[in-house]
Amino acid sequence: MLDIAIIWDWIALAVRWLHVITAMAWIGSSFYFVALDLGLRKAPDLPKGAHGEEWQVHGGGFYHIRKFLVAPENMPEHLIWFKWESYSTWLSGAALLMIVYWVGGELYLLDPAKADLSLWQGILISAGSLTIGWLVYDRLCKSRLGESPTLLMLLLFALLVAMGYGYNEIFSGRATMLHLGAFTATIMTANVFFIIIPNQQIVVADLKAGRTPDPRYGKIAKLRSTHNNYLTLPVVFLMLSNHYPLAFASEYNWLIAALVFLMGVSIRHYFNTKHTGAPAPTWTWLVTAILFVAVIQLSLAPLQQDSWEASDARALTPVQQVFADADGFDDVLAIVPGRCGMCHAREPFHEGIHWAPKGVLLETRADIARAAKEIYLQAGVTNAMPPANVSFMEEDERRQIIRWYRNAQEQLPFGLALR
């Protein structure tokens, strides 16, 4: 029998694996070149047009690197372009967004306490916001503000905070943080795709044609690259936050995100300054620590219990109703709250658990119908939940969960079964 849920979960894991690997490659190369650029030194034997050089040692070998402000007089035959790390990170991230927050949108994307949206409306807002964000940002950079980098950075920060607030007005807390990360990552990759690489290609084309390259193309690319450098750490935090309710389930999650963006600036400022050889601004660590304490305080605000209550009161979708009506549901309803409710409850009572992990609730009929696939995968076909089987779930109970899920799955068309 083709088990769509298991295959789909493996696809999600493969895409997530790819996304993490490509993100590591992109972030690694980005940080490396920023450090390299800031650490260049003058030398008496630099060729014409060279700005500086650096000697490095790695893996038992020595590397002699020189940077040209525009380009060398003679274009080398072999030229490596650093772009696919960025493109593949965004493409895999977009695929993961679709798998988790579009296909699984009724559980993870929508919040009925904030906006009464259908799934397709939520998906349109999700996709459209990423495009609109880049257009607004790009317009700001191409305006006169491009000559005032500090003011431009402040406006970019204001745009990100506004988007965080807007997302939190319509999406679940988990989706809010993830979408703000995707919004920022879209700006970063679009910078590479639409600005940085095309500008470099113009310079290369001019050199091959015997023309003198215009240095303004490098200046424009440098501005966008600087933005990417300061946005990287917050994006990583936002992508990880969906695993921690303290970050996403607070009513002030958008403020937490705003402070995280400031933390990213303070941390990168320290390392960027240090790489230049100037005295490291150690005060940035105090600023970062203060901001982090503020984040912790904001996370202690009441979690979004009203969202959970509204979710329970909201009518089930047709797909969810199939699971609620499927043969064996009453048996599962007698099993899951007792075995899983000590943690996945509106008021968890298991020692050390203060909020439902990942915001997933498993107390009511509606809770269980909405989380059908997660229950099936985590506590049915695998014994991942409960952790270490702390509530002593029996194998027969796991088999009952499997039977119930597959009974419902057989009643669904292929596409709907993915949800």
C-alpha positions as CSV (number, residue, x, y, z in Angstrom):
1,M,0.0,0.0,0.0
2,L,1.3,3.5,-1.0
3,D,1.4,5.5,2.3
4,I,1.3,9.1,1.1
5,A,1.9,10.6,4.6
6,I,5.2,8.7,5.0
7,I,6.4,9.4,1.5
8,W,5.5,13.1,1.9
9,D,7.3,13.3,5.3
10,W,10.5,11.9,3.7
11,I,10.2,14.4,0.9
12,A,9.9,17.2,3.6
13,L,13.0,15.8,5.4
14,A,15.0,15.6,2.1
15,V,14.1,19.2,1.2
16,R,14.9,20.4,4.7
17,W,18.3,18.6,4.6
18,L,19.0,20.3,1.2
19,H,18.0,23.6,2.6
20,V,20.3,23.4,5.6
21,I,23.2,22.3,3.5
22,T,22.9,25.0,0.9
23,A,22.3,27.6,3.6
24,M,25.5,26.6,5.3
25,A,27.4,26.9,2.0
26,W,25.9,30.4,1.3
27,I,26.4,31.7,4.8
28,G,29.9,30.3,5.0
29,S,31.0,31.8,1.7
30,S,29.3,35.1,2.6
31,F,31.1,35.4,5.9
32,Y,34.3,34.3,4.4
33,F,34.4,37.0,1.7
34,V,33.3,39.7,4.1
35,A,36.1,38.8,6.5
36,L,38.5,38.6,3.5
37,D,37.5,42.0,2.2
38,L,37.9,43.7,5.5
39,G,41.2,42.0,6.2
40,L,43.0,43.0,3.0
41,R,46.4,44.6,3.4
42,K,48.4,47.0,1.1
43,A,51.7,45.6,-0.4
44,P,54.4,47.3,-2.5
45,D,54.2,44.8,-5.3
46,L,50.4,45.0,-5.9
47,P,49.5,45.0,-9.6
48,K,47.7,47.9,-11.2
49,G,44.1,48.1,-10.0
50,A,44.6,45.9,-7.0
51,H,43.2,47.2,-3.7
52,G,44.9,44.8,-1.3
53,E,46.0,41.3,-0.6
54,E,46.0,38.6,2.0
55,W,47.9,35.5,2.8
56,Q,46.0,32.6,4.3
57,V,46.8,29.0,5.4
58,H,44.3,26.2,5.4
59,G,44.4,22.4,5.0
60,G,48.2,22.3,4.9
61,G,48.4,24.8,2.0
62,F,49.1,28.6,1.6
63,Y,46.8,30.9,-0.4
64,H,47.8,34.3,-1.8
65,I,44.6,36.3,-2.5
66,R,44.4,39.7,-4.2
67,K,41.3,41.9,-4.7
68,F,40.8,44.3,-7.6
69,L,38.5,47.2,-7.0
70,V,37.0,46.9,-10.5
71,A,38.7,44.1,-12.4
72,P,42.2,43.0,-13.5
73,E,43.5,44.3,-16.8
74,N,43.4,40.9,-18.3
75,M,40.3,38.7,-17.6
76,P,41.3,35.2,-16.5
77,E,40.1,32.3,-18.4
78,H,38.8,30.5,-15.3
79,L,36.4,32.6,-13.2
80,I,34.3,31.1,-10.4
81,W,30.9,32.7,-9.7
82,F,29.5,32.5,-6.2
83,K,25.8,32.5,-6.8
84,W,24.3,29.0,-6.7
85,E,24.7,28.8,-3.0
86,S,22.2,31.6,-2.7
87,Y,19.9,30.4,-5.4
88,S,19.7,26.9,-4.1
89,T,19.1,28.0,-0.5
90,W,16.2,30.2,-1.6
91,L,14.7,27.5,-3.9
92,S,14.9,24.8,-1.3
93,G,13.5,27.1,1.4
94,A,10.6,28.1,-0.9
95,A,9.9,24.4,-1.5
96,L,10.0,23.7,2.3
97,L,7.6,26.7,2.9
98,M,5.1,25.2,0.5
99,I,5.4,21.7,2.0
100,V,5.0,22.9,5.7
101,Y,2.9,26.1,5.5
102,W,0.9,25.7,2.3
103,V,0.1,22.0,2.2
104,G,-0.1,21.9,6.1
105,G,-1.5,25.4,6.2
106,E,-4.7,24.5,8.2
107,L,-2.5,23.5,11.1
108,Y,0.5,25.8,10.9
109,L,-0.3,28.8,8.7
110,L,-3.8,30.0,9.7
111,D,-4.9,31.5,13.0
112,P,-8.7,31.9,13.2
113,A,-8.4,34.2,16.2
114,K,-6.7,36.8,14.0
115,A,-8.2,36.5,10.6
116,D,-11.0,34.3,9.2
117,L,-9.1,33.2,6.1
118,S,-9.5,30.2,3.8
119,L,-6.4,28.2,3.1
120,W,-6.1,29.5,-0.5
121,Q,-6.3,33.1,0.8
122,G,-3.5,32.5,3.3
123,I,-1.4,31.0,0.6
124,L,-1.9,34.0,-1.7
125,I,-0.9,36.4,1.1
126,S,2.1,34.2,1.9
127,A,3.4,34.2,-1.6
128,G,2.4,37.8,-2.5
129,S,4.0,39.3,0.6
130,L,7.5,37.9,-0.4
131,T,7.3,39.5,-3.8
132,I,6.0,42.9,-2.6
133,G,8.7,43.1,0.0
134,W,11.4,42.8,-2.5
135,L,9.8,45.4,-4.8
136,V,9.5,48.0,-1.9
137,Y,13.1,47.3,-0.7
138,D,14.5,47.5,-4.2
139,R,12.7,50.8,-4.9
140,L,14.2,52.3,-1.7
141,C,17.7,51.2,-2.6
142,K,17.4,52.7,-6.1
143,S,16.2,56.0,-4.8
144,R,18.4,58.8,-3.4
145,L,18.4,56.9,-0.2
146,G,21.1,54.7,-1.8
147,E,23.5,57.5,-1.1
148,S,22.7,57.4,2.6
149,P,23.5,53.9,3.7
150,T,22.7,54.4,7.4
151,L,19.3,56.0,6.8
152,L,18.6,53.2,4.3
153,M,19.4,50.6,6.9
154,L,17.0,52.2,9.3
155,L,14.2,52.2,6.8
156,L,14.9,48.6,6.0
157,F,14.7,47.8,9.7
158,A,11.4,49.7,9.9
159,L,10.1,47.7,6.9
160,L,11.0,44.4,8.6
161,V,9.4,45.4,11.8
162,A,6.2,46.4,10.0
163,M,6.1,43.1,8.1
164,G,6.5,41.2,11.3
165,Y,3.6,43.1,12.9
166,G,1.5,42.5,9.8
167,Y,2.2,38.8,9.6
168,N,1.3,38.5,13.3
169,E,-2.1,40.1,12.6
170,I,-3.2,37.3,10.2
171,F,-0.9,34.2,10.6
172,S,-0.1,31.9,13.5
173,G,2.8,32.8,15.6
174,R,4.9,30.1,14.1
175,A,4.1,31.2,10.6
176,T,4.8,34.8,11.5
177,M,8.4,34.2,12.4
178,L,9.0,31.8,9.5
179,H,7.5,34.2,7.0
180,L,9.5,37.1,8.3
181,G,12.6,35.0,7.8
182,A,11.4,34.0,4.3
183,F,10.7,37.7,3.6
184,T,14.2,38.7,4.6
185,A,15.8,35.8,2.8
186,T,13.9,36.7,-0.4
187,I,15.4,40.2,-0.3
188,M,18.9,38.7,0.2
189,T,18.7,36.2,-2.7
190,A,17.0,38.8,-4.9
191,N,20.0,41.1,-4.2
192,V,22.3,38.4,-5.5
193,F,20.1,37.5,-8.5
194,F,19.0,40.9,-9.7
195,I,21.8,43.2,-8.6
196,I,25.1,41.7,-7.5
197,I,25.6,39.0,-10.2
198,P,24.2,41.2,-13.1
199,N,26.5,44.1,-12.1
200,Q,29.5,41.7,-12.0
201,Q,28.5,40.4,-15.4
202,I,28.4,43.9,-16.9
203,V,32.0,44.5,-15.6
204,V,33.2,41.2,-17.2
205,A,31.4,42.1,-20.5
206,D,33.1,45.5,-20.6
207,L,36.5,44.0,-20.0
208,K,36.1,41.4,-22.7
209,A,34.9,44.2,-25.1
210,G,37.9,46.4,-24.2
211,R,35.9,49.0,-22.4
212,T,36.8,50.5,-19.0
213,P,34.3,49.2,-16.5
214,D,32.2,51.7,-14.6
215,P,33.0,51.5,-10.8
216,R,29.5,52.4,-9.8
217,Y,28.3,48.9,-10.5
218,G,30.7,47.6,-7.9
219,K,29.5,50.3,-5.5
220,I,25.9,49.3,-5.9
221,A,26.6,45.6,-5.5
222,K,28.7,46.4,-2.3
223,L,25.7,48.1,-0.7
224,R,23.4,45.1,-1.3
225,S,26.1,42.7,-0.1
226,T,26.5,44.7,3.1
227,H,22.7,44.4,3.7
228,N,22.9,40.7,3.2
229,N,25.8,40.5,5.7
230,Y,23.8,42.1,8.5
231,L,20.6,40.2,7.8
232,T,22.1,36.7,7.8
233,L,22.1,36.0,11.6
234,P,18.5,37.1,12.2
235,V,17.3,35.0,9.3
236,V,18.9,31.9,10.9
237,F,17.2,32.7,14.2
238,L,13.8,33.1,12.5
239,M,14.1,29.8,10.7
240,L,15.0,28.0,13.9
241,S,12.3,29.8,16.0
242,N,9.5,27.6,14.8
243,H,10.8,24.8,17.1
244,Y,10.5,27.0,20.2
245,P,7.1,28.3,21.4
246,L,8.9,30.8,23.7
247,A,10.0,32.6,20.5
248,F,6.9,32.3,18.3
249,A,3.9,31.8,20.6
250,S,4.2,35.1,22.5
251,E,1.9,37.9,21.6
252,Y,5.0,40.0,21.2
253,N,6.7,37.7,18.7
254,W,7.1,40.5,16.2
255,L,8.9,42.6,18.8
256,I,11.1,39.6,19.6
257,A,12.0,39.5,15.9
258,A,12.7,43.2,15.8
259,L,15.2,42.8,18.7
260,V,16.8,39.8,17.0
261,F,17.5,42.0,14.0
262,L,19.2,44.5,16.2
263,M,21.2,41.6,17.8
264,G,22.3,40.6,14.3
265,V,23.6,44.1,13.7
266,S,25.5,44.3,16.9
267,I,27.1,40.9,16.5
268,R,28.1,41.5,12.9
269,H,29.4,45.0,13.7
270,Y,31.8,43.4,16.2
271,F,33.2,40.9,13.8
272,N,33.3,43.2,10.8
273,T,35.3,45.7,12.8
274,K,37.6,43.1,14.2
275,H,38.3,41.8,10.7
276,T,39.6,45.2,9.6
277,G,42.3,45.0,12.3
278,A,40.9,47.9,14.3
279,P,40.2,47.4,18.0
280,A,37.2,45.2,18.5
281,P,34.1,47.1,19.8
282,T,33.6,44.9,22.9
283,W,30.7,47.1,23.9
284,T,28.6,45.3,21.3
285,W,28.5,42.2,23.4
286,L,26.9,44.1,26.3
287,V,24.4,45.5,23.9
288,T,23.7,42.0,22.5
289,A,23.3,40.6,26.0
290,I,20.8,43.4,27.0
291,L,18.8,42.8,23.8
292,F,18.7,39.1,24.6
293,V,17.5,39.7,28.1
294,A,14.7,41.9,26.6
295,V,13.8,39.0,24.2
296,I,13.5,36.6,27.2
297,Q,11.3,39.1,29.0
298,L,9.0,39.5,26.0
299,S,8.8,35.7,25.7
300,L,7.3,35.5,29.2
301,A,4.2,37.5,28.2
302,P,1.1,35.3,28.0
303,L,1.1,32.9,25.1
304,Q,-1.6,33.2,22.6
305,Q,-4.3,31.2,24.4
306,D,-7.1,33.0,22.7
307,S,-5.8,31.7,19.4
308,W,-5.9,28.1,20.7
309,E,-9.5,28.6,22.0
310,A,-10.6,30.1,18.7
311,S,-9.0,27.3,16.8
312,D,-10.9,24.7,18.8
313,A,-14.2,26.5,18.3
314,R,-13.6,26.9,14.5
315,A,-15.4,24.4,12.2
316,L,-13.2,21.7,10.8
317,T,-12.3,21.8,7.2
318,P,-13.7,19.0,4.9
319,V,-10.4,17.1,5.1
320,Q,-10.2,17.4,8.9
321,Q,-13.8,16.3,9.1
322,V,-13.0,13.1,7.3
323,F,-10.5,12.2,10.0
324,A,-13.0,13.1,12.8
325,D,-15.6,10.8,11.2
326,A,-13.3,8.0,10.2
327,D,-13.7,4.6,11.8
328,G,-11.6,4.3,14.9
329,F,-11.5,8.0,15.8
330,D,-13.3,7.5,19.1
331,D,-10.6,5.0,20.1
332,V,-7.9,7.5,19.2
333,L,-9.7,10.2,21.1
334,A,-9.5,7.9,24.2
335,I,-5.8,7.3,23.7
336,V,-4.1,10.6,22.6
337,P,-5.2,13.1,25.3
338,G,-4.2,10.7,28.1
339,R,-0.8,9.7,26.5
340,C,0.1,13.1,25.0
341,G,-2.0,15.7,26.9
342,M,0.5,16.1,29.7
343,C,2.7,18.2,27.3
344,H,0.4,19.0,24.3
345,A,-2.2,20.9,26.4
346,R,-3.3,24.4,26.9
347,E,-1.9,24.1,30.4
348,P,0.8,21.3,30.4
349,F,1.4,19.6,33.6
350,H,4.5,17.5,32.8
351,E,7.5,18.7,34.8
352,G,9.6,21.1,32.8
353,I,7.0,21.7,30.1
354,H,5.4,25.1,30.3
355,W,4.0,25.4,26.8
356,A,2.8,22.9,24.3
357,P,5.8,21.8,22.1
358,K,5.7,23.6,18.7
359,G,2.2,24.9,19.8
360,V,0.6,21.6,18.9
361,L,-2.4,20.8,21.1
362,L,-3.9,17.3,21.5
363,E,-6.8,17.7,24.0
364,T,-10.0,18.0,22.1
365,R,-11.7,16.3,19.1
366,A,-10.8,19.3,16.9
367,D,-7.2,19.3,18.1
368,I,-6.7,15.6,17.2
369,A,-8.5,15.9,13.8
370,R,-6.3,18.8,12.9
371,A,-3.1,17.1,13.9
372,A,-4.0,13.7,12.4
373,K,-0.9,13.3,10.2
374,E,1.5,14.4,13.0
375,I,-0.1,11.9,15.4
376,Y,0.1,9.1,12.8
377,L,3.8,9.8,12.0
378,Q,5.0,10.6,15.6
379,A,3.0,8.1,17.7
380,G,1.7,5.6,15.1
381,V,4.3,4.4,12.6
382,T,7.2,5.6,14.8
383,N,7.6,5.8,18.6
384,A,9.0,9.3,18.5
385,M,6.2,10.4,20.8
386,P,5.7,10.4,23.7
387,P,9.5,11.0,24.2
388,A,11.1,7.9,25.7
389,N,7.5,6.6,26.0
390,V,7.1,8.4,29.3
391,S,3.4,7.9,29.3
392,F,3.8,4.1,28.5
393,M,1.8,4.1,25.3
394,E,1.2,0.5,24.3
395,E,1.9,-1.1,20.9
396,D,-1.8,-1.9,20.5
397,E,-2.6,1.8,21.0
398,R,-0.2,2.7,18.3
399,R,-1.8,0.2,16.0
400,Q,-5.2,1.7,16.6
401,I,-3.8,5.1,15.6
402,I,-2.4,3.6,12.4
403,R,-5.8,1.9,11.6
404,W,-7.7,5.1,12.2
405,Y,-5.5,7.2,10.0
406,R,-5.4,4.8,7.1
407,N,-9.2,4.4,7.3
408,A,-9.5,8.1,6.8
409,Q,-6.8,8.3,4.2
410,E,-8.6,5.8,2.0
411,Q,-11.5,8.2,1.8
412,L,-9.4,11.1,0.5
413,P,-8.4,11.9,-3.1
414,F,-4.6,11.7,-3.6
415,G,-4.0,15.5,-3.4
416,L,-6.1,16.0,-0.3
417,A,-4.4,13.0,1.4
418,L,-1.2,15.0,1.5
419,R,-2.7,17.3,4.1
